[in-house]
Each structure stands twice: as structure tokens, then as C-alpha cells.
Amino acid sequence: MMPTMNRSRRDLWLFWLFALLILATGLGLRDPWPADEPRFALVARQMVESGNWLFPHRGIELYSDKPPLFMWMQAALLWLTGNLRIAFLLPSLLAALGTLWCVVDLGKRLWTPKVGVYAGWAVLLTIQFTWHAKKAQIDPVVVFWITLSCYALLRHLWKGPDWRMWALGWAAAGLGTITKGVGVIALLLLLPAAFASLRGWPHVRVHARDPKFWLGPLAFVAACCVWLVPMLIAALGNGGTDYRAYVDDILLRQTVTRYSDSWVHQQAPWYFIEVVLTNWLPTVLVLPWAIPAWRRRLRRRDARYLLSLCWTLLVFVFFSIPSGKRDMYILPALPMLALALAPLLPGILRKPGAQRLLLTFTAVFSLVALAAGIAMLTSDPAFERKFMDGRDAHVAIGLAWMFVSAGGFGLGACLWFGRLRARHALVAMLTVLWLLYSLIGAPLLNDGSSSRGLMRAVGQAIGPTAELGLVGWREQQLLMADRPAADFGFKRDAALQFDDALAWQRARPGQRWLLVEGKAMPPCIDAAHARDMGIANGRRWWLLDARAMPATCSPHSAPEPDADAR
């Protein structure tokens, strides 16, 4: 008994060591990258600088695309650390570690400590999970709230009641909802639980007749009111049209309308099947063995599988209904799928067929990385040209050696561990790949991806005492500017931005410069006084002093069709 306990403890500590190594490495080594990271980081920084935390702003405009909870977290960590490079990534890191803890602990409680560790590995090694955990998007935090809600609800529903966990589950769903509206999907777990309870499946009860049942809905409402009540009081009490539009947009258009009548990211109904088969590698490789085993356990009326698998299926259905889809939408389903896989993994990983498949995946993945690196060093592949616009040549060389190193190490791991220990080769290859990306790849790509390089060059060009205005800007330009920059709206038409920018510049023509995105340039610009600042984030940028705009030039003139090609 004692050796088994020591082995379980060792496996648990080893798992957390690898989790920290993979997820935390690289923290503080890069700036926010588009599309979403600079937006949230900019909003958070403006909260700290302005003291207005209730209503997020993007430049001079209200930002109503998402509730502010995630940006509150970034802002609070920025206020505590004083370092944006660290603060903007910390919420995702903490949320990912929290998600892993929920999965590991729930696996231990429903089955054994060994199952909990296997569930953690199944989540950690999934490419999509780690990729998003190392980015500063809302989704890792939403995944945590949803997973925490499922964790708490399952502790109540399975061999309950546990009314504290019941209230926590609903409260976590509420916090997930004010992080991103879809946080409420955690409560879909009650549907298979109700089915199992009504059909008399062992150990599952909803306890709906107990008066304490209503602690859950009350906790959900209370959690939502943390943001909703002060926001509505302030917005409706203000009386301004901008604030009323903010309320309409965030409560209706960005939730109900976006779900029922999506206007962005149009995809086919089967899109998430493609996502799972690609982004959820290597975890989904064991599904051919898991599906028959799940069928046998469901026939035995094991509600642990029913609850986790049915909830996963309901999440897929929920996100497949609207036409607007993005790959990360389905990520909340991964932890519960991993939980259903974990009890089966020890047996599956002993099967020769599964071992061969894992070893083949590791070898092919490594060969692709090695081939990509060699191609970048010896030729000019199309995939390299695509992302090298606006970047120095040394970036490509550094990335090439990163791919060569990762691929070579992966092949070496395959030879060293062999078929019987294929899972060790897989862990070794993915760990080294994430470490190399975090320590080499991301820092190399940072200047071009974050616009830090562009804004550094702009600052040097205009001098330390000049003022800067932005037209047709993206969030990364305002965030990375080396001085407070004037903006003239984000969603406004570029011609209207240019009109206000000219008035601003002409008030102090010798001191003020405009950084303009190429497609926002009117054709009457004096090219002799327009400085080409190169390409950043796929767009060409121009720096204009007051002489570049003749007095007769109208900012409402149509842009040149190929302004980026100048």
C-alpha cells in the first residue's frame, strides 16, 4: 500500500512540474499579439490609467464587445505588478492551472488519484489547450469557470448532496457568464443528471425537492450582479446615448443576436468535428479504443460517464447551431472529455495498436518540424514568405533552427523510448516544442507580431518631444506607442478619423505627426513628405508630418485602390 501511495504522489508532483514548465515558461518575454490580446491589454491599461473600471474603453470609444471581468483581472495584475508583459498573460496561466486542478481532483474523487493524473495529462498535452493557455484571450478563463462549475456540480450530484458545492457550481457559471456570455453552458450538466436521477441510475440525485436547491440559482444571479447591477445603474443613470448603446450592444447584440444571427466567422455545421480531429491531437488518437469502452460502461449505468459525455455532446450541439464559429469555442468541452477518457487510458496505452499510433504521431510531427526547419534554411518556402513580411531575416533563421531542434529531439525521443514507452516520447517531444517556442520562437516573432518594432521606429523617426496621432489604427499601435498617442475613434470611418486628425495636427503643425494605415490614405497626399514605415501585422504604415497634406487636399477623398503598394 505504501509504495502505491508514494508512486501516486510522485506521479502527481511530476505532472505539476511539467504543467508549470510547459505553461509558465516564456512569461514576460513577449508583448500582446493580435487579434485579441492587444485589445484586452489596452483596455486593462486604460482602466488602470483612468481609474474607470466599470466601462471599458478602447481609445476614446466605449468597448462593448465583451464583459469586463477578464480585463479587470488583467488590470488588477497590472496594478499589482506594474509590468504589462507579465500581467496580460497571468490570467490565462492561472486559469489553465486552475482548470487542470479541477480535472485532477475530480478524477481522484470520482475514481482514483491515478485517474486524476491521467485526466490532467490528457488536457495538458492537447495542443489547443496549451496553445490558448499561453495566449491572453478570454477563452482560458471561461474554460476555468465552466470547468469549476462542472467540478462543483458533479461533487453535489454524485453521491451528494453537497450544498456548498452546489452553490459554488452555480456561482462559477455566473462568473463565467459575465466573463463571456457562454459561461452559462456549464448548467447543461443538469440535463443528463436529471435524466439519470429520474431513471434511477446509481449514485446520482438532483435533490430538486429540497429547499436548498434554490441556493444554486440565487448564487448564479448574485455572481452576475457583481457586474450587471453597478453597470446598469451607472449606464442608465448617466443618460448619455453612448452608454445606452453600450448596454444594448453588450446585453443583446453581442449575446442573443450574435448566437441567433451570427455575422462573423461563418462555418459549416460540422466545423467542430474538424477542430477536434486536428486541434485536439494527440488526445483524440485514443478515441477508437475509448468509444467501445464507453458504450460498455453506459450499459452498466455508470453515471460518471453519462454525465461527462452527455455534457460534452450538449456543448458541441450548442456551439454548432449558430453559423458563426471559431475553433476555441469548443475548448470548454475538453476537460470533461478528458475526465471520461482518463479511467480508460492505463489500459489503452498498454495496447500495441495504441502504442504504435502514438509513436507514429510523434515521429510524423517531428519529421514535419524538421523538414520545415530545413526548408527554411535551404530554400524559400511559401509558408515562410507569408509570415516574414515586415520581419528581419534573422527571425527566419532563428525559427528554422527552432524547428530543426524540436524535430530532431522528437525523432531522438522516438528512438530512445520505442514503442513500449511511446507516451514518454510524446511527452518529451511536446514539452521541448513548447519550451523552444516560448524561449526562442515567441521572442523572435515579437517585434513584428506586436507592432513593437513599428512603434519603436516611429518614435525614433519623430523624436522624443513630438506628438503622435493614429488614423486607421489597430489596438497594438496604440498599446505599443512610446508616448501617449491621440486617436480619433476606432470604429469610425477612416475619412472621419482623418478629418479630425488633420484638425488636430494643424493646431500644432511643427510638433504633431500622424501614423496612418495605408488603406486610410487619401490619394492627394504629398508623397515627398510621406515616410514609408514598412509592414506590420499585414498592413503598410505611413508617417506624415503637416507638409504631407496640401491645404486643398480633402480627407474625404477616396483612398487609392493599391495604397499599400506605394
C-alpha positions in Angstrom: 0.0 0.0 0.0 2.8 2.4 0.9 4.7 2.0 -2.4 1.5 2.7 -4.3 0.8 5.9 -2.3 4.4 7.0 -2.9 4.1 6.3 -6.6 0.8 8.2 -6.8 2.3 11.2 -5.0 5.4 11.1 -7.2 3.3 11.0 -10.4 1.2 13.9 -9.2 4.2 16.1 -8.4 5.8 15.1 -11.8 2.6 16.2 -13.5 2.5 19.6 -11.9 6.2 20.1 -12.6 5.6 19.5 -16.3 2.4 21.7 -16.2 4.3 24.6 -14.8 7.3 24.1 -17.1 5.1 24.0 -20.2 2.6 26.7 -19.3 4.7 29.2 -17.4 7.9 29.3 -19.5 8.1 32.4 -21.5 6.1 34.6 -19.2 7.3 38.2 -19.6 9.2 37.5 -22.9 6.7 38.9 -25.3 4.1 41.7 -25.8 0.4 41.2 -26.7 -0.2 39.9 -30.2 -3.3 40.4 -32.4 -6.1 39.7 -32.9 -7.4 39.8 -29.4 -4.5 40.2 -27.0 -3.7 43.9 -27.7 -7.3 44.9 -27.4 -7.8 43.4 -23.9 -4.4 44.6 -22.7 -5.1 48.1 -24.0 -8.5 48.2 -22.2 -6.9 47.0 -19.0 -4.1 49.6 -19.1 -6.6 52.3 -19.7 -8.6 51.1 -16.7 -5.5 51.5 -14.5 -4.6 54.9 -16.0 -8.0 56.4 -16.0 -9.5 54.8 -12.8 -12.6 53.9 -14.8 -13.0 50.2 -14.3 -16.7 49.9 -14.8 -16.9 50.9 -18.5 -14.1 49.5 -20.7 -12.7 51.9 -23.3 -10.7 51.3 -26.5 -9.0 54.6 -27.1 -11.7 57.3 -26.8 -14.6 54.9 -27.5 -16.5 52.6 -25.2 -15.7 48.9 -25.8 -18.8 46.8 -25.6 -17.8 43.5 -27.3 -17.1 41.6 -24.1 -18.0 41.9 -20.4 -15.1 43.4 -18.4 -14.3 40.6 -15.9 -11.3 39.3 -17.8 -10.0 42.9 -18.3 -10.5 43.5 -14.6 -8.2 40.6 -13.9 -5.5 41.9 -16.3 -5.9 45.5 -14.9 -5.6 44.3 -11.3 -2.5 42.3 -12.1 -1.0 45.2 -14.0 -1.7 47.4 -10.9 0.0 44.9 -8.7 3.0 44.0 -10.8 3.5 47.2 -12.8 4.6 45.0 -15.7 2.3 44.7 -18.7 4.3 41.8 -20.2 3.6 39.7 -17.2 0.2 41.0 -16.2 -1.5 40.4 -19.6 -0.7 36.7 -19.6 -1.1 35.8 -15.9 -5.0 35.4 -16.0 -4.6 32.7 -18.7 -1.8 30.9 -16.9 -3.7 30.9 -13.6 -6.9 29.8 -15.3 -5.2 27.0 -17.1 -3.6 25.7 -13.8 -7.0 26.1 -12.1 -8.6 24.0 -14.9 -6.0 21.3 -14.5 -6.5 21.2 -10.7 -10.3 20.8 -11.1 -9.8 17.9 -13.6 -7.1 16.2 -11.5 -9.0 16.5 -8.2 -12.3 15.4 -9.8 -10.7 12.4 -11.4 -9.4 11.4 -7.9 -12.8 11.9 -6.3 -14.8 10.0 -8.9 -12.2 7.3 -9.5 -8.7 7.2 -8.1 -5.7 9.6 -7.8 -4.1 7.8 -10.8 -7.1 8.5 -12.9 -7.0 12.2 -11.9 -3.3 12.5 -13.0 -4.2 10.8 -16.4 -7.0 13.3 -16.8 -4.6 16.1 -16.2 -2.2 14.8 -18.8 -5.0 14.3 -21.3 -5.8 18.0 -21.0 -2.3 19.4 -20.8 -1.0 17.6 -23.8 -3.9 18.6 -26.1 -2.4 21.2 -28.5 -5.4 23.6 -28.4 -5.5 23.8 -24.6 -1.8 24.6 -24.2 -1.8 27.0 -27.2 -4.6 29.1 -25.7 -3.2 28.8 -22.2 -0.1 30.6 -23.5 -2.2 33.4 -25.0 -4.0 36.3 -23.4 -7.5 35.6 -24.6 -10.8 35.3 -22.7 -11.3 31.7 -23.5 -8.9 30.1 -21.0 -10.6 32.0 -18.2 -14.0 31.0 -19.5 -12.9 27.4 -19.6 -11.8 27.6 -16.0 -15.1 29.0 -14.8 -17.0 26.3 -16.8 -14.8 23.5 -15.5 -15.0 24.8 -11.9 -18.8 24.9 -12.3 -18.9 21.3 -13.6 -16.5 20.2 -10.9 -18.6 21.6 -8.1 -21.9 20.4 -9.6 -20.6 16.9 -10.0 -19.4 16.8 -6.4 -23.0 17.6 -5.5 -24.8 15.4 -8.0 -22.6 12.3 -7.5 -23.2 10.7 -4.1 -24.4 14.1 -2.7 -25.8 16.3 -1.6 -23.1 18.9 -1.0 -24.9 22.2 -0.9 -21.7 24.3 -0.7 -20.5 22.7 -3.9 -24.0 23.2 -5.4 -23.9 26.9 -4.7 -20.3 27.2 -6.0 -21.2 25.4 -9.2 -23.9 28.0 -10.0 -21.8 30.9 -8.9 -18.9 29.8 -11.1 -21.4 29.6 -14.0 -22.5 33.1 -13.2 -18.9 34.4 -13.2 -18.3 32.6 -16.5 -21.3 34.3 -17.9 -20.0 37.8 -17.0 -16.6 36.8 -18.5 -18.2 35.7 -21.7 -21.9 35.1 -22.2 -21.5 31.3 -22.9 -20.4 30.6 -19.3 -23.9 29.5 -18.6 -23.4 26.3 -20.6 -22.0 24.6 -17.5 -25.5 24.3 -16.3 -26.4 22.0 -19.2 -24.9 19.3 -16.9 -28.2 19.3 -15.0 -29.9 17.8 -18.1 -28.1 14.4 -18.0 -28.2 14.5 -14.2 -32.0 14.9 -14.2 -32.3 12.0 -16.7 -30.1 9.7 -14.6 -31.9 10.6 -11.4 -35.4 10.0 -13.0 -34.3 6.7 -14.5 -32.8 5.5 -11.2 -29.1 5.4 -12.2 -27.0 4.7 -9.1 -25.4 7.5 -7.0 -27.0 10.4 -9.0 -29.6 12.7 -7.5 -30.6 16.3 -8.3 -32.3 16.9 -4.9 -34.7 19.3 -6.6 -37.3 19.0 -3.8 -35.0 20.2 -1.1 -35.5 24.0 -0.4 -31.7 24.4 -0.5 -32.0 23.7 -4.3 -32.7 27.4 -4.8 -29.3 28.3 -3.3 -27.9 27.5 -6.7 -30.0 29.9 -8.9 -29.5 32.6 -6.2 -25.8 32.1 -6.4 -25.9 32.4 -10.2 -27.8 35.7 -10.0 -25.6 37.1 -7.3 -22.5 36.3 -9.3 -23.9 38.0 -12.5 -25.0 41.0 -10.4 -21.3 41.7 -9.4 -21.1 43.4 -12.8 -24.6 43.8 -14.1 -26.1 45.9 -11.3 -23.4 48.6 -11.0 -23.1 48.8 -14.8 -26.8 49.2 -15.4 -27.2 51.8 -12.6 -24.3 53.8 -13.9 -25.1 53.5 -17.6 -28.8 54.2 -17.3 -28.3 56.9 -14.7 -25.7 58.6 -16.9 -28.4 59.2 -19.5 -25.9 59.5 -22.4 -26.7 57.9 -25.7 -23.2 56.2 -25.8 -23.8 54.4 -22.5 -27.3 53.3 -23.5 -25.9 52.0 -26.8 -23.2 50.2 -24.7 -25.9 48.4 -22.7 -27.9 47.4 -25.8 -24.8 46.1 -27.6 -23.3 44.1 -24.7 -26.5 42.6 -23.4 -28.3 42.0 -26.7 -26.3 42.2 -29.9 -23.1 40.6 -28.5 -25.0 37.7 -26.9 -28.5 36.9 -28.1 -28.1 38.3 -31.6 -24.6 37.0 -32.1 -25.8 33.5 -31.2 -29.1 33.5 -33.2 -27.9 35.5 -36.2 -24.1 35.4 -36.3 -22.4 38.0 -38.6 -18.8 36.8 -38.3 -16.7 33.6 -38.6 -19.2 31.7 -40.7 -18.6 28.0 -40.7 -20.3 24.7 -41.7 -22.3 22.8 -39.1 -19.6 20.1 -38.9 -16.8 22.6 -38.3 -16.1 21.5 -34.7 -15.6 17.9 -35.8 -12.7 19.1 -37.9 -11.4 21.2 -35.0 -11.4 18.1 -32.6 -9.7 15.9 -35.2 -6.9 18.4 -35.6 -6.6 20.8 -32.7 -7.3 18.1 -30.0 -4.4 16.0 -31.0 -2.9 13.9 -29.6 -5.7 13.2 -27.1 -8.3 12.2 -29.7 -6.0 9.5 -31.0 -7.3 7.1 -28.3 -10.9 7.6 -29.3 -11.1 4.3 -31.4 -10.5 2.4 -28.2 -12.4 4.6 -25.9 -15.7 4.7 -27.7 -16.5 0.9 -27.4 -15.4 1.1 -23.7 -17.7 4.0 -23.1 -20.6 2.0 -24.7 -20.0 -0.9 -22.3 -19.8 1.4 -19.2 -23.0 3.2 -20.2 -24.8 -0.2 -20.5 -23.7 -0.8 -16.9 -25.4 2.5 -16.0 -22.2 4.2 -14.8 -23.4 7.8 -14.4 -19.9 9.2 -14.2 -19.5 8.5 -17.9 -23.1 9.6 -18.7 -22.8 13.0 -17.1 -19.4 13.9 -18.6 -20.0 12.5 -22.1 -23.6 13.8 -22.4 -22.5 17.3 -21.3 -19.6 17.2 -23.8 -22.1 16.3 -26.5 -24.5 19.1 -25.5 -21.7 21.6 -25.6 -20.9 20.5 -29.2 -24.6 20.8 -30.2 -24.9 24.3 -28.5 -22.0 25.8 -30.4 -22.8 24.0 -33.7 -26.2 25.6 -34.0 -25.2 29.2 -34.9 -23.4 29.7 -38.2 -20.6 31.8 -36.5 -17.9 29.5 -35.1 -14.3 29.8 -34.0 -12.1 26.9 -33.1 -11.7 28.0 -29.4 -15.5 28.0 -28.8 -15.5 24.2 -28.2 -12.5 24.2 -25.8 -14.7 24.1 -22.6 -15.7 20.6 -23.6 -12.2 19.2 -23.4 -11.8 18.9 -19.6 -14.9 16.8 -19.3 -14.0 14.6 -22.3 -10.6 14.1 -20.7 -12.2 13.1 -17.5 -14.2 10.4 -19.3 -11.1 9.2 -21.1 -8.8 9.1 -18.0 -10.1 5.8 -16.4 -9.5 4.0 -19.7 -6.1 5.4 -20.6 -4.0 3.0 -18.5 -5.5 0.0 -20.4 -5.5 1.7 -23.8 -1.8 2.8 -23.5 -0.8 -0.9 -22.9 -2.4 -1.9 -26.3 0.2 -2.4 -29.1 -2.0 -0.6 -31.6 -2.3 2.5 -29.4 1.4 2.5 -28.7 2.2 2.3 -32.5 -0.3 5.1 -33.2 1.2 7.4 -30.5 4.8 6.7 -31.7 3.8 7.3 -35.3 2.2 10.6 -34.4 5.3 11.7 -32.5 7.6 10.7 -35.4 5.5 12.3 -38.1 5.1 15.5 -36.1 8.8 15.6 -35.5 9.6 14.9 -39.2 7.3 17.8 -40.3 9.0 20.2 -37.9 12.4 19.0 -39.0 11.5 19.3 -42.7 10.1 22.8 -42.2 13.2 23.9 -40.5 15.5 22.5 -43.2 13.3 24.1 -45.9 13.6 27.5 -44.2 17.4 27.1 -44.1 18.0 25.9 -47.6 15.2 27.4 -49.7 12.4 30.0 -49.7 9.2 28.1 -48.9 5.8 29.8 -49.4 4.8 29.4 -45.8 7.9 31.3 -44.7 7.3 34.2 -47.1 3.7 34.5 -45.7 4.7 35.5 -42.2 8.1 37.1 -42.9 6.6 40.4 -44.2 7.9 43.2 -42.0 10.3 40.9 -40.2 14.1 40.8 -40.3 15.9 37.9 -41.9 17.4 36.7 -38.6 13.9 35.8 -37.4 13.5 33.2 -40.1 17.0 31.7 -39.3 16.2 31.5 -35.6 12.8 29.9 -36.3 14.4 27.4 -38.7 16.8 26.2 -36.1 14.0 26.0 -33.6 12.1 23.7 -35.9 15.2 21.7 -36.6 15.9 21.3 -32.9 12.4 20.3 -32.0 12.1 17.8 -34.9 15.5 16.3 -34.2 14.7 15.9 -30.5 11.4 14.3 -31.2 12.9 11.7 -33.5 15.6 11.0 -30.9 12.9 10.6 -28.3 11.1 8.1 -30.5 14.3 6.0 -30.9 15.2 6.2 -27.2 11.8 5.3 -25.8 10.5 3.0 -28.5 7.0 1.6 -28.9 6.5 0.3 -25.4 7.1 3.8 -23.9 5.6 5.8 -26.8 3.7 8.1 -24.3 7.1 9.2 -22.8 8.4 10.1 -26.3 5.2 12.1 -26.9 5.5 14.0 -23.6 9.2 14.7 -24.3 8.6 15.9 -27.8 5.7 18.2 -26.9 7.5 19.6 -23.8 10.6 20.6 -25.8 8.5 22.0 -28.6 6.6 24.3 -26.2 9.8 25.3 -24.4 11.5 26.2 -27.6 8.5 28.2 -28.8 8.3 30.1 -25.5 12.0 30.8 -25.2 13.0 31.3 -28.8 10.1 31.4 -31.2 7.8 33.9 -29.4 10.7 36.5 -28.6 11.8 36.3 -32.3 8.4 36.9 -33.6 7.5 39.6 -31.0 8.7 42.8 -32.7 6.7 42.1 -35.9 3.6 40.5 -34.3 3.1 43.0 -31.5 4.0 46.2 -33.6 6.7 47.0 -31.0 9.2 47.2 -33.9 7.0 49.5 -35.9 6.3 51.8 -32.9 9.9 51.9 -31.9 10.8 53.0 -35.4 8.1 55.7 -35.3 9.3 57.0 -32.0 12.9 57.3 -33.3 11.7 59.0 -36.5 9.7 61.8 -34.9 11.9 62.4 -31.9 11.2 62.3 -28.2 9.3 65.6 -27.9 6.9 65.2 -30.8 3.2 64.3 -30.5 1.7 61.3 -32.4 -1.8 60.7 -33.7 -3.2 57.5 -35.2 -5.5 57.0 -38.1 -6.9 53.6 -39.2 -5.1 52.2 -36.2 -5.2 48.8 -34.6 -5.0 48.2 -30.8 -1.4 47.2 -30.9 -0.3 50.5 -32.3 -1.9 52.5 -29.5 -0.7 50.0 -26.9 2.9 49.9 -28.1 3.4 53.6 -28.7 6.3 55.0 -26.7 4.2 58.1 -25.7 0.5 58.9 -25.1 -1.0 58.9 -28.6 -4.1 60.7 -29.8 -6.8 58.6 -31.5 -9.9 59.8 -33.3 -12.1 56.7 -32.8 -11.7 53.1 -33.7 -14.9 52.0 -35.4 -15.4 55.4 -37.2 -15.0 55.7 -40.9 -11.3 56.3 -41.8 -12.2 59.6 -43.6 -13.8 60.9 -40.5 -10.8 59.9 -38.5 -8.5 61.7 -41.0 -10.7 64.8 -40.8 -10.3 65.1 -37.1 -6.6 64.1 -37.2 -5.9 66.9 -39.7 -7.5 69.5 -37.4 -5.5 68.1 -34.5 -2.3 68.2 -36.5 -2.8 71.7 -37.9 -3.3 73.1 -34.4 0.5 72.5 -33.9 1.9 71.6 -37.3 5.5 71.6 -36.4 5.1 69.3 -33.4 2.4 66.7 -34.4 2.8 63.7 -36.7 0.2 61.2 -38.0 0.7 57.4 -38.3 -1.7 56.2 -41.0 -2.7 52.8 -42.2 -2.1 52.5 -46.0 -5.7 52.0 -47.0 -6.8 55.1 -45.0 -4.5 57.4 -47.0 -6.3 59.8 -49.4 -4.7 60.0 -52.9 -3.8 63.6 -52.6 -1.1 63.1 -50.0 2.3 64.7 -51.0 4.4 61.6 -51.3 7.6 63.6 -50.8 6.6 64.1 -47.2 5.1 60.7 -46.5 7.5 58.3 -44.9 7.0 54.6 -45.5 7.3 52.8 -42.2 7.0 49.3 -43.7 4.6 46.4 -43.0 3.4 45.3 -39.6 0.6 42.8 -39.0 -0.1 42.6 -42.7 -0.7 46.3 -43.2 1.6 49.1 -44.5 2.0 52.2 -42.4 2.9 55.7 -43.3 4.2 58.6 -41.2 3.0 62.0 -42.1 4.1 65.5 -41.0 2.0 68.6 -41.6 3.6 69.2 -45.1 2.3 65.9 -46.4 -1.3 67.1 -46.6 -1.7 70.1 -49.0 -4.3 72.7 -48.0 -6.5 71.8 -50.9 -6.5 68.0 -50.1 -9.7 66.6 -48.7 -9.6 63.8 -46.2 -12.9 62.6 -47.6 -11.3 61.7 -51.0 -11.5 58.1 -51.8 -8.4 56.1 -50.9 -6.2 54.8 -53.7 -7.0 51.1 -54.6 -3.5 50.0 -54.0 -2.4 52.3 -51.2 -0.4 49.5 -49.6 1.7 49.1 -52.6 3.2 52.6 -52.6 
